[in-house]
C-alpha cells in the first residue's frame, strides 16, 4: 500500500473566515497560518476622484475631494478642493472650485477662490473670477478675468467702559 503525495492531491480547500491551512510534505501534516491583520490606512492619503477618458457625464458634479477630469463633462462642476482637467478632458460647464488646473479644454465660466492655471496646450473659453492666475505659453484663453482680492479679516473688539452711566433726570 502506498500514500499519495500532497502535491498530487491539488490545493486544499479553505473554509471562509478560517485561517488558511498550509499543506506540508507528508500525507497528513498541515500547519495553520495565523490570519494577517489588514494594514491601517495612512492618515496622509489624498482621495482623488477621477472621471476617465472614456466617460461622458451630463449633469451636476459636486465634491469635497480632489477631482481629475479626463473625459467629457457637460453641466456644472463644483469642488471644495483641486479640480484638474486632464489632457483628454473636455468640459462644457461652469466651474466653481478652490483651485483649477487646465491641461485640456474648458468652455464655461470659472469661479476660483484661490488660483487657476491654464497649462501648455490647455484652452479656456469663458470668464474667470479668481484671486490668482497663471497662463502658460502655448495655452489658449478667450474671455475676461476678474481678479478678486481676499477681503481683510476684520476683528472687532468690544469697547469696555469703567465709568458708571447716569440716568438722572434734570
Secondary structure, DSSP 8 states (H G I E B T S, - for coil): -----HHHH------TTS--EEE-SSSS-EEE----------TT---EEEE-TT-EEEEEEEESSEEEE-SEEEEEEEEEEEEEE-TT-EEEEEEEEEEEEESSEEES-EEEEEEEEE-TT-EEES-EEESEEEE-TT-EEES-EEE---------------S-------
